[in-house]
Amino acid sequence: DGRDTTWKAQVRMLGDAILVTFEDFSATEEVDQMRRDFVANVSHELKTPLTAMIGFIETLRGPARDDAAARERFLSTMDREAQRMHRLVEDLLSLSRVEASERMRPRGTADVALVLASVLTMLSGKAEATGVTVIFDRPADPVLINGDADQLRQVFSNLVENAIKYGAKRVELRLAEREQIVELRRPGVVVDVIDDGPGIDSMHLPRLTERFYRVDTHRSREVGGTGLGLAIVKHVVSRHRGRLRIASSEGEGSVFTVCLPREP
Ligand code: ADP
């Protein structure tokens, strides 16, 4: 029926016979549990800023009513909380759009060099404000693949934004065309996003692209993270039949590598 199905096979000995049972694992308790966890996470992420805002509204109506300085302070905190909810809802929508499109081959043509250049332009203000240098040696000719340029822009802006958010001083984008990408056994492009930030302890790497997984929840919130950025990256890359590799260790910076086949 077009669904991705995961089968769980069990092999048992029954006397001399071997009994193999297959179970459709996709609709089982564990998948239901994952859905429930996701809903619980979303509710929690929305509830925290909402509770704070309700508290501030009460204070503004009561004790802070005639205190102009306090009012200003509370309003700017409320603004920050509302922006946080806004980012979360935007990322949830992006994630659900990417998931909905995941079974459809991307149809358009994307110039990966142009995608990277536009990400750089888009984030130049943020980089400047935080004193981060972003480097990209753009090739003279277009680097074309079959892909969804908007979604790819989101991939690289999430990766560069993360590097900026988590404290890099220098971010470098490297783009290379390959006649054979080993993992994909196909021609395509490889983009490295290299930062000199704090790096990530290797124990976190396997779970980093899970929704709402963060190394440090407090830090992520502080810098405006939603915990969904890398989940979106993973789904877009998978839709393009590409690969995401993360190489990092604490104190050594990080390298996020995106391999994309020329034809998904
Ligand atoms: P968030 O919205 O929290 O940034 P992401 O899914 O984008 O969520 O990233 C998940 C976690 O991975 C982050 O909370 C952060 O701990 C870690 N992380 C991502 N990118 C980097 C990076 N370039 N340097 C250090 N840590 C990173």
Residues whose N, C-alpha, C, O or C-beta is under 5 A from the ligand:
A	BS01	ADP	N162 A163 Y166 G197 G199 I200 L208 Y213 R214 V215 D216 S220 G225 T226 G227 L228 G229 L230 A231 S254
